[in-house]
């Protein structure tokens, strides 16, 4: 059993009302358990409360109610300078009047470490982030280098928890990818708890052990990256993380792990019901990822009758599997070539559309689809999820 | 759909008119500041020129001399120079003492006020912020008279309750100068502080610095140029001040501007021109340093 490093219990943070405005509830009753040595992400759009949550852990803000427990100790009323927590700020917040080395030594000096030892430890921390310009002032460094100084400065005190507030947001894409990798390595090496605030779902999926998805002050879902991606519990989570098709319909039957939803126009699809459960005949949304859908050609026998390639029955028998699958006929209405994939827009039923991603492997002219083609769309039932609206 | 090209109609007369207006505007752009600067600087230039005039007359130019500057410094008295170096130096001494002490006090208080205004979070903050500007905008004479009344009320009260008689002097002058200087210092320091990234103080706190150490290790070094610049401004204003000083000095406390005023009551002598020129020079240098400090480092941090 993993040990809990940070426990957040029913925390609410309300900022007082400005003139003529309602008080703002930035964090609305959240509870989280973050384990020791875990790389944990707080993920959400701007204004979702993720940074406020981080600032409460750091001690810059006090919760309006609820409790934050660091390594078993409630930290209510403990000022930031007495918390075993260090922060990497989004804008780095390096002291402009100090050199790189002085910046990194600052925390050690404040802790009363003698100058010699502080210098050695700061140098070691800078070496770890692979920075050699000890005597430069921060403004003489590039963004990436400043980022490294900020990291060294926060790590040098060996905090129980390292808080990172969108630390890579200001870097360009290539550097960001590099730093992501380095941060992951560093976290593993130090076996330190990292709490990482980001609005970038890809970054959270890439780097973090577990992710808490936040929206409007609430935690919507906590879990490993693949859990959140594969089994989102809400429309917001499904939409925020990756691309998702949402098709609206009416729930007509639930049979164990299989729900039947009727789309406008009478097309029936099958999907996995959400854990929270929904009542029959209510309006529901079926969420399905574009890459989980497969397209096959069908040309129903027409008067010309000659271009039929595969019949539905043939398709169904061709896919030898015990998995439950849903088959729906559709029409390609738009096709968009994007290099590795082609994105198709497919109309099913009367008014529903689906985005389908097909990888462009090989040079199989046969499996590319043209606008107007009649196709058969299918997916594994477990990959489609019924969400309550 | 067929596109149809349209003939372009050019009204040459109108273009010519517009260009003439534009030309007139350009000339105006140059003339306007010339006029403004002429009115600003002409009297000062006359003063400076006549401080080198080889005649007691302040109306006609008789050739170049440094005599009046010599008179100021050499201690010449009598018919030739209606001027006492000794009295002037004593007034200058008083001015410097007043300016130094008032600047020191105003700088400390002004910096504290600006910290409270920028970092603080309390209900009446905008009101306090507005009140800060008051000493800058109310007429100096109002301020001087109100201080005079305030001091006499206090001295009366102290006199009747304890029997101790206090009279205005250098102390009241210093307090008066502190009063108006606080605003100037606070405004200059506030601008500097508002430019500073508030995350820097949070970072210091995060790294284990208590508020006291955060101030001295991070905030103070970063706003120091603002504090120095505010102090220089205060020092200059204090040196130059006449109205507040005149009303609140009582007998026996004479600053340099008050002394100059005393001389002028008799007649405008060339020594006054020379002395004023020197004061102008000193103020210009101080303000120049103050402005250079405000400009430097701005936006950094």
Interface residues (C-beta under 8 A of the other chain):
Chain A: X58 X59 X60 X79 X80 X81 X82 X85 X86 X87 X89 X91 X93 X94 X95 X96 X97 X106 X107 X110 X111 X139 X153 X154 X157
Chain B: X197 X199 X200 X202 X203 X204 X205 X206 X207 X208 X209 X210 X213 X217 X218 X221 X222 X300 X301
